[in-house]
Amino acid sequence: MLYNDYTAKLIGFQGIIVTNVEESTENLIINAEMRRKPHNCPCCGTAIRAIHDYRKQRIKYAPSHGKTVVILLRKRRYRCPHLCFVSL
Ligand SMILES: [Zn+2]
């Protein structure tokens, strides 16, 4: 089993890719992103492929071995070709 799959399963998130894990004496920072999959615009139903931008969501997780655990989830925001604004 790949390290990424194991870490994702360990923290209980399905369908994420762990891109990096940073550990210090006080913190464990898990950088992750969602697997890319096809989406349809919730406004007009058109298939969306173009990425508008990215943003990072900070998720504080249960402490582990006395360390604060934070998941930094990199989320994509898509742009509908009909200019609907979509965040998935
Ligand atoms: Zn749309």
PDB file of the backbone (N, CA, C, O) and the ligand in Angstrom, with CONECT records:
HET     ZN  A 101       1
ATOM      1  N   MET A   1       0.845  -1.190   0.000  1.00  0.00           N
ATOM      2  CA  MET A   1       0.000   0.000   0.000  1.00  0.00           C
ATOM      3  C   MET A   1       0.886   1.247   0.000  1.00  0.00           C
ATOM      4  O   MET A   1       1.882   1.299   0.721  1.00  0.00           O
ATOM      5  N   LEU A   2       0.536   2.230  -0.788  1.00  0.00           N
ATOM      6  CA  LEU A   2       1.322   3.450  -0.860  1.00  0.00           C
ATOM      7  C   LEU A   2       1.227   4.245   0.422  1.00  0.00           C
ATOM      8  O   LEU A   2       0.211   4.195   1.116  1.00  0.00           O
ATOM      9  N   TYR A   3       2.275   4.973   0.736  1.00  0.00           N
ATOM     10  CA  TYR A   3       2.319   5.826   1.924  1.00  0.00           C
ATOM     11  C   TYR A   3       1.150   6.813   1.910  1.00  0.00           C
ATOM     12  O   TYR A   3       0.507   7.028   2.937  1.00  0.00           O
ATOM     13  N   ASN A   4       0.872   7.418   0.738  1.00  0.00           N
ATOM     14  CA  ASN A   4      -0.220   8.395   0.623  1.00  0.00           C
ATOM     15  C   ASN A   4      -1.556   7.777   0.995  1.00  0.00           C
ATOM     16  O   ASN A   4      -2.326   8.366   1.754  1.00  0.00           O
ATOM     17  N   ASP A   5      -1.834   6.603   0.468  1.00  0.00           N
ATOM     18  CA  ASP A   5      -3.105   5.936   0.752  1.00  0.00           C
ATOM     19  C   ASP A   5      -3.202   5.599   2.230  1.00  0.00           C
ATOM     20  O   ASP A   5      -4.265   5.740   2.833  1.00  0.00           O
ATOM     21  N   TYR A   6      -2.109   5.159   2.810  1.00  0.00           N
ATOM     22  CA  TYR A   6      -2.098   4.781   4.213  1.00  0.00           C
ATOM     23  C   TYR A   6      -2.355   5.996   5.104  1.00  0.00           C
ATOM     24  O   TYR A   6      -3.149   5.915   6.042  1.00  0.00           O
ATOM     25  N   THR A   7      -1.702   7.104   4.826  1.00  0.00           N
ATOM     26  CA  THR A   7      -1.899   8.322   5.622  1.00  0.00           C
ATOM     27  C   THR A   7      -3.328   8.827   5.494  1.00  0.00           C
ATOM     28  O   THR A   7      -3.944   9.204   6.490  1.00  0.00           O
ATOM     29  N   ALA A   8      -3.857   8.837   4.282  1.00  0.00           N
ATOM     30  CA  ALA A   8      -5.236   9.293   4.072  1.00  0.00           C
ATOM     31  C   ALA A   8      -6.208   8.428   4.857  1.00  0.00           C
ATOM     32  O   ALA A   8      -7.147   8.939   5.467  1.00  0.00           O
ATOM     33  N   LYS A   9      -5.984   7.122   4.843  1.00  0.00           N
ATOM     34  CA  LYS A   9      -6.863   6.205   5.572  1.00  0.00           C
ATOM     35  C   LYS A   9      -6.703   6.416   7.078  1.00  0.00           C
ATOM     36  O   LYS A   9      -7.679   6.358   7.824  1.00  0.00           O
ATOM     37  N   LEU A  10      -5.483   6.657   7.513  1.00  0.00           N
ATOM     38  CA  LEU A  10      -5.192   6.852   8.934  1.00  0.00           C
ATOM     39  C   LEU A  10      -5.943   8.064   9.479  1.00  0.00           C
ATOM     40  O   LEU A  10      -6.470   8.010  10.590  1.00  0.00           O
ATOM     41  N   ILE A  11      -6.000   9.139   8.729  1.00  0.00           N
ATOM     42  CA  ILE A  11      -6.673  10.342   9.212  1.00  0.00           C
ATOM     43  C   ILE A  11      -8.156  10.354   8.848  1.00  0.00           C
ATOM     44  O   ILE A  11      -8.866  11.300   9.190  1.00  0.00           O
ATOM     45  N   GLY A  12      -8.635   9.313   8.157  1.00  0.00           N
ATOM     46  CA  GLY A  12     -10.057   9.156   7.923  1.00  0.00           C
ATOM     47  C   GLY A  12     -10.624   9.988   6.787  1.00  0.00           C
ATOM     48  O   GLY A  12     -11.826  10.249   6.756  1.00  0.00           O
ATOM     49  N   PHE A  13      -9.775  10.412   5.847  1.00  0.00           N
ATOM     50  CA  PHE A  13     -10.253  11.174   4.700  1.00  0.00           C
ATOM     51  C   PHE A  13     -10.180  10.293   3.468  1.00  0.00           C
ATOM     52  O   PHE A  13      -9.125   9.750   3.141  1.00  0.00           O
ATOM     53  N   GLN A  14     -11.298  10.157   2.792  1.00  0.00           N
ATOM     54  CA  GLN A  14     -11.330   9.368   1.567  1.00  0.00           C
ATOM     55  C   GLN A  14     -11.068  10.268   0.364  1.00  0.00           C
ATOM     56  O   GLN A  14     -11.511  11.416   0.334  1.00  0.00           O
ATOM     57  N   GLY A  15     -10.363   9.757  -0.603  1.00  0.00           N
ATOM     58  CA  GLY A  15     -10.185  10.462  -1.868  1.00  0.00           C
ATOM     59  C   GLY A  15      -9.230  11.629  -1.812  1.00  0.00           C
ATOM     60  O   GLY A  15      -9.312  12.527  -2.650  1.00  0.00           O
ATOM     61  N   ILE A  16      -8.314  11.645  -0.839  1.00  0.00           N
ATOM     62  CA  ILE A  16      -7.329  12.716  -0.825  1.00  0.00           C
ATOM     63  C   ILE A  16      -5.950  12.149  -1.118  1.00  0.00           C
ATOM     64  O   ILE A  16      -5.685  10.962  -0.927  1.00  0.00           O
ATOM     65  N   ILE A  17      -5.088  13.027  -1.584  1.00  0.00           N
ATOM     66  CA  ILE A  17      -3.701  12.674  -1.840  1.00  0.00           C
ATOM     67  C   ILE A  17      -2.857  13.463  -0.848  1.00  0.00           C
ATOM     68  O   ILE A  17      -2.923  14.692  -0.819  1.00  0.00           O
ATOM     69  N   VAL A  18      -2.078  12.782  -0.049  1.00  0.00           N
ATOM     70  CA  VAL A  18      -1.170  13.455   0.877  1.00  0.00           C
ATOM     71  C   VAL A  18       0.077  13.840   0.088  1.00  0.00           C
ATOM     72  O   VAL A  18       0.782  12.977  -0.436  1.00  0.00           O
ATOM     73  N   THR A  19       0.341  15.143   0.008  1.00  0.00           N
ATOM     74  CA  THR A  19       1.461  15.614  -0.803  1.00  0.00           C
ATOM     75  C   THR A  19       2.726  15.832   0.016  1.00  0.00           C
ATOM     76  O   THR A  19       3.831  15.768  -0.521  1.00  0.00           O
ATOM     77  N   ASN A  20       2.570  16.089   1.314  1.00  0.00           N
ATOM     78  CA  ASN A  20       3.744  16.317   2.142  1.00  0.00           C
ATOM     79  C   ASN A  20       3.334  16.241   3.615  1.00  0.00           C
ATOM     80  O   ASN A  20       2.210  16.592   3.976  1.00  0.00           O
ATOM     81  N   VAL A  21       4.242  15.788   4.444  1.00  0.00           N
ATOM     82  CA  VAL A  21       4.019  15.781   5.886  1.00  0.00           C
ATOM     83  C   VAL A  21       5.211  16.470   6.535  1.00  0.00           C
ATOM     84  O   VAL A  21       6.356  16.056   6.356  1.00  0.00           O
ATOM     85  N   GLU A  22       4.925  17.537   7.298  1.00  0.00           N
ATOM     86  CA  GLU A  22       5.983  18.274   7.993  1.00  0.00           C
ATOM     87  C   GLU A  22       5.809  18.038   9.477  1.00  0.00           C
ATOM     88  O   GLU A  22       4.705  18.149  10.009  1.00  0.00           O
ATOM     89  N   GLU A  23       6.900  17.714  10.141  1.00  0.00           N
ATOM     90  CA  GLU A  23       6.839  17.426  11.564  1.00  0.00           C
ATOM     91  C   GLU A  23       7.864  18.269  12.294  1.00  0.00           C
ATOM     92  O   GLU A  23       9.029  18.341  11.901  1.00  0.00           O
ATOM     93  N   SER A  24       7.407  18.909  13.372  1.00  0.00           N
ATOM     94  CA  SER A  24       8.320  19.630  14.248  1.00  0.00           C
ATOM     95  C   SER A  24       8.136  19.077  15.652  1.00  0.00           C
ATOM     96  O   SER A  24       7.411  18.099  15.832  1.00  0.00           O
ATOM     97  N   THR A  25       8.763  19.667  16.633  1.00  0.00           N
ATOM     98  CA  THR A  25       8.634  19.159  17.994  1.00  0.00           C
ATOM     99  C   THR A  25       7.218  19.351  18.535  1.00  0.00           C
ATOM    100  O   THR A  25       6.794  18.613  19.425  1.00  0.00           O
ATOM    101  N   GLU A  26       6.471  20.346  18.000  1.00  0.00           N
ATOM    102  CA  GLU A  26       5.128  20.640  18.509  1.00  0.00           C
ATOM    103  C   GLU A  26       3.999  20.310  17.541  1.00  0.00           C
ATOM    104  O   GLU A  26       2.868  20.075  17.969  1.00  0.00           O
ATOM    105  N   ASN A  27       4.289  20.289  16.250  1.00  0.00           N
ATOM    106  CA  ASN A  27       3.229  20.173  15.238  1.00  0.00           C
ATOM    107  C   ASN A  27       3.478  19.058  14.236  1.00  0.00           C
ATOM    108  O   ASN A  27       4.612  18.654  13.978  1.00  0.00           O
ATOM    109  N   LEU A  28       2.377  18.581  13.685  1.00  0.00           N
ATOM    110  CA  LEU A  28       2.418  17.688  12.534  1.00  0.00           C
ATOM    111  C   LEU A  28       1.503  18.323  11.484  1.00  0.00           C
ATOM    112  O   LEU A  28       0.291  18.415  11.681  1.00  0.00           O
ATOM    113  N   ILE A  29       2.084  18.754  10.383  1.00  0.00           N
ATOM    114  CA  ILE A  29       1.321  19.422   9.331  1.00  0.00           C
ATOM    115  C   ILE A  29       1.207  18.461   8.152  1.00  0.00           C
ATOM    116  O   ILE A  29       2.217  18.043   7.585  1.00  0.00           O
ATOM    117  N   ILE A  30      -0.016  18.116   7.788  1.00  0.00           N
ATOM    118  CA  ILE A  30      -0.263  17.214   6.668  1.00  0.00           C
ATOM    119  C   ILE A  30      -0.812  18.035   5.508  1.00  0.00           C
ATOM    120  O   ILE A  30      -1.917  18.572   5.591  1.00  0.00           O
ATOM    121  N   ASN A  31      -0.049  18.132   4.437  1.00  0.00           N
ATOM    122  CA  ASN A  31      -0.505  18.829   3.230  1.00  0.00           C
ATOM    123  C   ASN A  31      -1.196  17.815   2.328  1.00  0.00           C
ATOM    124  O   ASN A  31      -0.649  16.747   2.054  1.00  0.00           O
ATOM    125  N   ALA A  32      -2.399  18.149   1.868  1.00  0.00           N
ATOM    126  CA  ALA A  32      -3.162  17.188   1.073  1.00  0.00           C
ATOM    127  C   ALA A  32      -4.010  17.923   0.047  1.00  0.00           C
ATOM    128  O   ALA A  32      -4.254  19.124   0.162  1.00  0.00           O
ATOM    129  N   GLU A  33      -4.451  17.182  -0.952  1.00  0.00           N
ATOM    130  CA  GLU A  33      -5.393  17.734  -1.924  1.00  0.00           C
ATOM    131  C   GLU A  33      -6.355  16.646  -2.341  1.00  0.00           C
ATOM    132  O   GLU A  33      -6.073  15.459  -2.183  1.00  0.00           O
ATOM    133  N   MET A  34      -7.493  17.054  -2.873  1.00  0.00           N
ATOM    134  CA  MET A  34      -8.498  16.107  -3.328  1.00  0.00           C
ATOM    135  C   MET A  34      -8.073  15.546  -4.681  1.00  0.00           C
ATOM    136  O   MET A  34      -7.446  16.237  -5.483  1.00  0.00           O
ATOM    137  N   ARG A  35      -8.418  14.301  -4.920  1.00  0.00           N
ATOM    138  CA  ARG A  35      -8.179  13.723  -6.238  1.00  0.00           C
ATOM    139  C   ARG A  35      -9.037  14.493  -7.246  1.00  0.00           C
ATOM    140  O   ARG A  35     -10.177  14.861  -6.961  1.00  0.00           O
ATOM    141  N   ARG A  36      -8.468  14.725  -8.416  1.00  0.00           N
ATOM    142  CA  ARG A  36      -9.207  15.459  -9.432  1.00  0.00           C
ATOM    143  C   ARG A  36     -10.228  14.529 -10.084  1.00  0.00           C
ATOM    144  O   ARG A  36      -9.905  13.404 -10.463  1.00  0.00           O
ATOM    145  N   LYS A  37     -11.450  15.010 -10.208  1.00  0.00           N
ATOM    146  CA  LYS A  37     -12.493  14.219 -10.850  1.00  0.00           C
ATOM    147  C   LYS A  37     -13.414  15.156 -11.614  1.00  0.00           C
ATOM    148  O   LYS A  37     -13.472  16.350 -11.323  1.00  0.00           O
ATOM    149  N   PRO A  38     -14.135  14.616 -12.594  1.00  0.00           N
ATOM    150  CA  PRO A  38     -15.004  15.478 -13.395  1.00  0.00           C
ATOM    151  C   PRO A  38     -16.154  16.061 -12.572  1.00  0.00           C
ATOM    152  O   PRO A  38     -16.709  15.392 -11.701  1.00  0.00           O
ATOM    153  N   HIS A  39     -16.499  17.307 -12.860  1.00  0.00           N
ATOM    154  CA  HIS A  39     -17.604  17.970 -12.180  1.00  0.00           C
ATOM    155  C   HIS A  39     -18.528  18.595 -13.217  1.00  0.00           C
ATOM    156  O   HIS A  39     -18.112  18.925 -14.328  1.00  0.00           O
ATOM    157  N   ASN A  40     -19.771  18.748 -12.835  1.00  0.00           N
ATOM    158  CA  ASN A  40     -20.713  19.527 -13.631  1.00  0.00           C
ATOM    159  C   ASN A  40     -21.085  20.766 -12.835  1.00  0.00           C
ATOM    160  O   ASN A  40     -21.209  20.713 -11.611  1.00  0.00           O
ATOM    161  N   CYS A  41     -21.261  21.865 -13.523  1.00  0.00           N
ATOM    162  CA  CYS A  41     -21.628  23.112 -12.871  1.00  0.00           C
ATOM    163  C   CYS A  41     -22.985  22.937 -12.164  1.00  0.00           C
ATOM    164  O   CYS A  41     -23.959  22.524 -12.793  1.00  0.00           O
ATOM    165  N   PRO A  42     -23.048  23.248 -10.863  1.00  0.00           N
ATOM    166  CA  PRO A  42     -24.325  23.108 -10.152  1.00  0.00           C
ATOM    167  C   PRO A  42     -25.369  24.127 -10.596  1.00  0.00           C
ATOM    168  O   PRO A  42     -26.555  23.962 -10.310  1.00  0.00           O
ATOM    169  N   CYS A  43     -24.935  25.189 -11.299  1.00  0.00           N
ATOM    170  CA  CYS A  43     -25.886  26.212 -11.772  1.00  0.00           C
ATOM    171  C   CYS A  43     -26.501  25.839 -13.111  1.00  0.00           C
ATOM    172  O   CYS A  43     -27.719  25.886 -13.279  1.00  0.00           O
ATOM    173  N   CYS A  44     -25.631  25.458 -14.089  1.00  0.00           N
ATOM    174  CA  CYS A  44     -26.151  25.227 -15.443  1.00  0.00           C
ATOM    175  C   CYS A  44     -25.946  23.792 -15.936  1.00  0.00           C
ATOM    176  O   CYS A  44     -26.468  23.435 -16.992  1.00  0.00           O
ATOM    177  N   GLY A  45     -25.197  22.958 -15.197  1.00  0.00           N
ATOM    178  CA  GLY A  45     -25.034  21.556 -15.570  1.00  0.00           C
ATOM    179  C   GLY A  45     -23.932  21.275 -16.573  1.00  0.00           C
ATOM    180  O   GLY A  45     -23.709  20.115 -16.917  1.00  0.00           O
ATOM    181  N   THR A  46     -23.234  22.294 -17.055  1.00  0.00           N
ATOM    182  CA  THR A  46     -22.158  22.107 -18.030  1.00  0.00           C
ATOM    183  C   THR A  46     -20.958  21.417 -17.387  1.00  0.00           C
ATOM    184  O   THR A  46     -20.635  21.685 -16.230  1.00  0.00           O
ATOM    185  N   ALA A  47     -20.287  20.517 -18.141  1.00  0.00           N
ATOM    186  CA  ALA A  47     -19.068  19.876 -17.643  1.00  0.00           C
ATOM    187  C   ALA A  47     -17.994  20.940 -17.442  1.00  0.00           C
ATOM    188  O   ALA A  47     -17.781  21.794 -18.304  1.00  0.00           O
ATOM    189  N   ILE A  48     -17.317  20.879 -16.292  1.00  0.00           N
ATOM    190  CA  ILE A  48     -16.312  21.886 -15.943  1.00  0.00           C
ATOM    191  C   ILE A  48     -14.936  21.249 -15.937  1.00  0.00           C
ATOM    192  O   ILE A  48     -14.720  20.214 -15.307  1.00  0.00           O
ATOM    193  N   ARG A  49     -14.011  21.876 -16.644  1.00  0.00           N
ATOM    194  CA  ARG A  49     -12.635  21.382 -16.660  1.00  0.00           C
ATOM    195  C   ARG A  49     -11.647  22.440 -16.206  1.00  0.00           C
ATOM    196  O   ARG A  49     -10.609  22.104 -15.636  1.00  0.00           O
ATOM    197  N   ALA A  50     -11.944  23.710 -16.444  1.00  0.00           N
ATOM    198  CA  ALA A  50     -10.983  24.784 -16.167  1.00  0.00           C
ATOM    199  C   ALA A  50     -10.916  25.095 -14.681  1.00  0.00           C
ATOM    200  O   ALA A  50     -11.938  25.281 -14.019  1.00  0.00           O
ATOM    201  N   ILE A  51      -9.701  25.147 -14.175  1.00  0.00           N
ATOM    202  CA  ILE A  51      -9.499  25.501 -12.771  1.00  0.00           C
ATOM    203  C   ILE A  51      -9.361  27.013 -12.672  1.00  0.00           C
ATOM    204  O   ILE A  51      -8.564  27.618 -13.390  1.00  0.00           O
ATOM    205  N   HIS A  52     -10.137  27.620 -11.782  1.00  0.00           N
ATOM    206  CA  HIS A  52     -10.085  29.063 -11.578  1.00  0.00           C
ATOM    207  C   HIS A  52      -8.884  29.424 -10.708  1.00  0.00           C
ATOM    208  O   HIS A  52      -8.059  30.255 -11.088  1.00  0.00           O
ATOM    209  N   ASP A  53      -8.793  28.793  -9.539  1.00  0.00           N
ATOM    210  CA  ASP A  53      -7.642  28.998  -8.651  1.00  0.00           C
ATOM    211  C   ASP A  53      -7.669  27.940  -7.555  1.00  0.00           C
ATOM    212  O   ASP A  53      -8.500  27.032  -7.558  1.00  0.00           O
ATOM    213  N   TYR A  54      -6.748  28.081  -6.632  1.00  0.00           N
ATOM    214  CA  TYR A  54      -6.668  27.152  -5.512  1.00  0.00           C
ATOM    215  C   TYR A  54      -6.766  27.940  -4.208  1.00  0.00           C
ATOM    216  O   TYR A  54      -6.418  29.120  -4.156  1.00  0.00           O
ATOM    217  N   ARG A  55      -7.230  27.293  -3.189  1.00  0.00           N
ATOM    218  CA  ARG A  55      -7.168  27.894  -1.858  1.00  0.00           C
ATOM    219  C   ARG A  55      -6.882  26.777  -0.866  1.00  0.00           C
ATOM    220  O   ARG A  55      -7.193  25.611  -1.109  1.00  0.00           O
ATOM    221  N   LYS A  56      -6.280  27.159   0.261  1.00  0.00           N
ATOM    222  CA  LYS A  56      -5.952  26.160   1.267  1.00  0.00           C
ATOM    223  C   LYS A  56      -6.915  26.261   2.436  1.00  0.00           C
ATOM    224  O   LYS A  56      -7.128  27.342   2.985  1.00  0.00           O
ATOM    225  N   GLN A  57      -7.484  25.150   2.806  1.00  0.00           N
ATOM    226  CA  GLN A  57      -8.354  25.076   3.967  1.00  0.00           C
ATOM    227  C   GLN A  57      -7.568  24.432   5.104  1.00  0.00           C
ATOM    228  O   GLN A  57      -6.991  23.356   4.944  1.00  0.00           O
ATOM    229  N   ARG A  58      -7.553  25.101   6.250  1.00  0.00           N
ATOM    230  CA  ARG A  58      -6.824  24.613   7.419  1.00  0.00           C
ATOM    231  C   ARG A  58      -7.791  23.840   8.313  1.00  0.00           C
ATOM    232  O   ARG A  58      -8.764  24.405   8.812  1.00  0.00           O
ATOM    233  N   ILE A  59      -7.528  22.570   8.512  1.00  0.00           N
ATOM    234  CA  ILE A  59      -8.403  21.714   9.314  1.00  0.00           C
ATOM    235  C   ILE A  59      -7.609  21.246  10.525  1.00  0.00           C
ATOM    236  O   ILE A  59      -6.631  20.510  10.391  1.00  0.00           O
ATOM    237  N   LYS A  60      -8.035  21.677  11.710  1.00  0.00           N
ATOM    238  CA  LYS A  60      -7.364  21.229  12.923  1.00  0.00           C
ATOM    239  C   LYS A  60      -7.866  19.829  13.247  1.00  0.00           C
ATOM    240  O   LYS A  60      -9.072  19.579  13.273  1.00  0.00           O
ATOM    241  N   TYR A  61      -6.941  18.932  13.490  1.00  0.00           N
ATOM    242  CA  TYR A  61      -7.276  17.523  13.666  1.00  0.00           C
ATOM    243  C   TYR A  61      -6.960  17.103  15.093  1.00  0.00           C
ATOM    244  O   TYR A  61      -6.336  17.856  15.840  1.00  0.00           O
ATOM    245  N   ALA A  62      -7.378  15.928  15.467  1.00  0.00           N
ATOM    246  CA  ALA A  62      -7.127  15.419  16.829  1.00  0.00           C
ATOM    247  C   ALA A  62      -5.624  15.340  17.090  1.00  0.00           C
ATOM    248  O   ALA A  62      -4.876  14.900  16.217  1.00  0.00           O
ATOM    249  N   PRO A  63      -5.166  15.757  18.277  1.00  0.00           N
ATOM    250  CA  PRO A  63      -3.738  15.672  18.586  1.00  0.00           C
ATOM    251  C   PRO A  63      -3.234  14.235  18.511  1.00  0.00           C
ATOM    252  O   PRO A  63      -3.975  13.286  18.766  1.00  0.00           O
ATOM    253  N   SER A  64      -1.970  14.100  18.160  1.00  0.00           N
ATOM    254  CA  SER A  64      -1.368  12.778  18.072  1.00  0.00           C
ATOM    255  C   SER A  64       0.000  12.809  18.743  1.00  0.00           C
ATOM    256  O   SER A  64       0.837  13.643  18.396  1.00  0.00           O
ATOM    257  N   HIS A  65       0.232  11.935  19.674  1.00  0.00           N
ATOM    258  CA  HIS A  65       1.507  11.834  20.386  1.00  0.00           C
ATOM    259  C   HIS A  65       1.923  13.182  20.962  1.00  0.00           C
ATOM    260  O   HIS A  65       3.101  13.538  20.935  1.00  0.00           O
ATOM    261  N   GLY A  66       0.942  13.938  21.489  1.00  0.00           N
ATOM    262  CA  GLY A  66       1.239  15.225  22.119  1.00  0.00           C
ATOM    263  C   GLY A  66       1.482  16.359  21.143  1.00  0.00           C
ATOM    264  O   GLY A  66       1.853  17.458  21.556  1.00  0.00           O
ATOM    265  N   LYS A  67       1.283  16.116  19.866  1.00  0.00           N
ATOM    266  CA  LYS A  67       1.510  17.159  18.862  1.00  0.00           C
ATOM    267  C   LYS A  67       0.186  17.652  18.285  1.00  0.00           C
ATOM    268  O   LYS A  67      -0.769  16.889  18.135  1.00  0.00           O
ATOM    269  N   THR A  68       0.152  18.926  17.970  1.00  0.00           N
ATOM    270  CA  THR A  68      -1.001  19.486  17.279  1.00  0.00           C
ATOM    271  C   THR A  68      -0.954  19.004  15.827  1.00  0.00           C
ATOM    272  O   THR A  68       0.076  19.113  15.162  1.00  0.00           O
ATOM    273  N   VAL A  69      -2.077  18.473  15.345  1.00  0.00           N
ATOM    274  CA  VAL A  69      -2.137  17.978  13.967  1.00  0.00           C
ATOM    275  C   VAL A  69      -3.032  18.895  13.159  1.00  0.00           C
ATOM    276  O   VAL A  69      -4.180  19.143  13.528  1.00  0.00           O
ATOM    277  N   VAL A  70      -2.503  19.396  12.055  1.00  0.00           N
ATOM    278  CA  VAL A  70      -3.247  20.273  11.163  1.00  0.00           C
ATOM    279  C   VAL A  70      -3.179  19.702   9.757  1.00  0.00           C
ATOM    280  O   VAL A  70      -2.109  19.327   9.278  1.00  0.00           O
ATOM    281  N   ILE A  71      -4.337  19.640   9.099  1.00  0.00           N
ATOM    282  CA  ILE A  71      -4.381  19.228   7.690  1.00  0.00           C
ATOM    283  C   ILE A  71      -4.570  20.483   6.859  1.00  0.00           C
ATOM    284  O   ILE A  71      -5.546  21.212   7.037  1.00  0.00           O
ATOM    285  N   LEU A  72      -3.645  20.736   5.957  1.00  0.00           N
ATOM    286  CA  LEU A  72      -3.790  21.842   5.009  1.00  0.00           C
ATOM    287  C   LEU A  72      -4.286  21.245   3.706  1.00  0.00           C
ATOM    288  O   LEU A  72      -3.523  20.651   2.945  1.00  0.00           O
ATOM    289  N   LEU A  73      -5.590  21.413   3.461  1.00  0.00           N
ATOM    290  CA  LEU A  73      -6.220  20.806   2.292  1.00  0.00           C
ATOM    291  C   LEU A  73      -6.269  21.822   1.152  1.00  0.00           C
ATOM    292  O   LEU A  73      -6.941  22.849   1.250  1.00  0.00           O
ATOM    293  N   ARG A  74      -5.551  21.522   0.072  1.00  0.00           N
ATOM    294  CA  ARG A  74      -5.520  22.409  -1.098  1.00  0.00           C
ATOM    295  C   ARG A  74      -6.758  22.110  -1.944  1.00  0.00           C
ATOM    296  O   ARG A  74      -6.890  21.026  -2.511  1.00  0.00           O
ATOM    297  N   LYS A  75      -7.652  23.080  -2.017  1.00  0.00           N
ATOM    298  CA  LYS A  75      -8.903  22.880  -2.750  1.00  0.00           C
ATOM    299  C   LYS A  75      -8.891  23.659  -4.061  1.00  0.00           C
ATOM    300  O   LYS A  75      -8.376  24.775  -4.138  1.00  0.00           O
ATOM    301  N   ARG A  76      -9.463  23.052  -5.073  1.00  0.00           N
ATOM    302  CA  ARG A  76      -9.550  23.711  -6.386  1.00  0.00           C
ATOM    303  C   ARG A  76     -10.881  24.454  -6.489  1.00  0.00           C
ATOM    304  O   ARG A  76     -11.908  24.004  -5.981  1.00  0.00           O
ATOM    305  N   ARG A  77     -10.832  25.598  -7.159  1.00  0.00           N
ATOM    306  CA  ARG A  77     -12.080  26.275  -7.522  1.00  0.00           C
ATOM    307  C   ARG A  77     -12.142  26.273  -9.040  1.00  0.00           C
ATOM    308  O   ARG A  77     -11.194  26.659  -9.724  1.00  0.00           O
ATOM    309  N   TYR A  78     -13.257  25.837  -9.533  1.00  0.00           N
ATOM    310  CA  TYR A  78     -13.415  25.669 -10.982  1.00  0.00           C
ATOM    311  C   TYR A  78     -14.155  26.849 -11.589  1.00  0.00           C
ATOM    312  O   TYR A  78     -14.896  27.563 -10.914  1.00  0.00           O
ATOM    313  N   ARG A  79     -13.930  27.032 -12.888  1.00  0.00           N
ATOM    314  CA  ARG A  79     -14.600  28.107 -13.615  1.00  0.00           C
ATOM    315  C   ARG A  79     -15.493  27.488 -14.679  1.00  0.00           C
ATOM    316  O   ARG A  79     -15.027  26.767 -15.561  1.00  0.00           O
ATOM    317  N   CYS A  80     -16.757  27.775 -14.582  1.00  0.00           N
ATOM    318  CA  CYS A  80     -17.717  27.301 -15.592  1.00  0.00           C
ATOM    319  C   CYS A  80     -17.505  28.099 -16.868  1.00  0.00           C
ATOM    320  O   CYS A  80     -17.300  29.311 -16.804  1.00  0.00           O
ATOM    321  N   PRO A  81     -17.551  27.436 -18.050  1.00  0.00           N
ATOM    322  CA  PRO A  81     -17.407  28.190 -19.305  1.00  0.00           C
ATOM    323  C   PRO A  81     -18.526  29.204 -19.521  1.00  0.00           C
ATOM    324  O   PRO A  81     -18.388  30.100 -20.354  1.00  0.00           O
ATOM    325  N   HIS A  82     -19.625  29.081 -18.789  1.00  0.00           N
ATOM    326  CA  HIS A  82     -20.725  30.040 -18.896  1.00  0.00           C
ATOM    327  C   HIS A  82     -20.630  31.099 -17.796  1.00  0.00           C
ATOM    328  O   HIS A  82     -21.582  31.840 -17.548  1.00  0.00           O
ATOM    329  N   LEU A  83     -19.451  31.160 -17.134  1.00  0.00           N
ATOM    330  CA  LEU A  83     -19.120  32.199 -16.145  1.00  0.00           C
ATOM    331  C   LEU A  83     -19.899  32.100 -14.837  1.00  0.00           C
ATOM    332  O   LEU A  83     -19.987  33.083 -14.101  1.00  0.00           O
ATOM    333  N   CYS A  84     -20.467  30.933 -14.534  1.00  0.00           N
ATOM    334  CA  CYS A  84     -21.009  30.727 -13.205  1.00  0.00           C
ATOM    335  C   CYS A  84     -19.790  30.601 -12.277  1.00  0.00           C
ATOM    336  O   CYS A  84     -18.758  30.092 -12.713  1.00  0.00           O
ATOM    337  N   PHE A  85     -19.867  31.023 -11.077  1.00  0.00           N
ATOM    338  CA  PHE A  85     -18.752  30.920 -10.142  1.00  0.00           C
ATOM    339  C   PHE A  85     -18.987  29.676  -9.270  1.00  0.00           C
ATOM    340  O   PHE A  85     -20.011  29.562  -8.597  1.00  0.00           O
ATOM    341  N   VAL A  86     -18.031  28.758  -9.295  1.00  0.00           N
ATOM    342  CA  VAL A  86     -18.233  27.468  -8.663  1.00  0.00           C
ATOM    343  C   VAL A  86     -17.082  27.135  -7.730  1.00  0.00           C
ATOM    344  O   VAL A  86     -15.921  27.298  -8.105  1.00  0.00           O
ATOM    345  N   SER A  87     -17.371  26.684  -6.557  1.00  0.00           N
ATOM    346  CA  SER A  87     -16.358  26.203  -5.629  1.00  0.00           C
ATOM    347  C   SER A  87     -16.721  24.768  -5.262  1.00  0.00           C
ATOM    348  O   SER A  87     -17.750  24.531  -4.628  1.00  0.00           O
ATOM    349  N   LEU A  88     -15.875  23.800  -5.661  1.00  0.00           N
ATOM    350  CA  LEU A  88     -16.177  22.384  -5.404  1.00  0.00           C
ATOM    351  C   LEU A  88     -15.086  21.756  -4.558  1.00  0.00           C
ATOM    352  O   LEU A  88     -15.160  20.570  -4.236  1.00  0.00           O
TER     353      LEU A  88
HETATM  354 ZN    ZN A 101     -22.437  27.096 -15.152  1.00  0.00          ZN2+
END
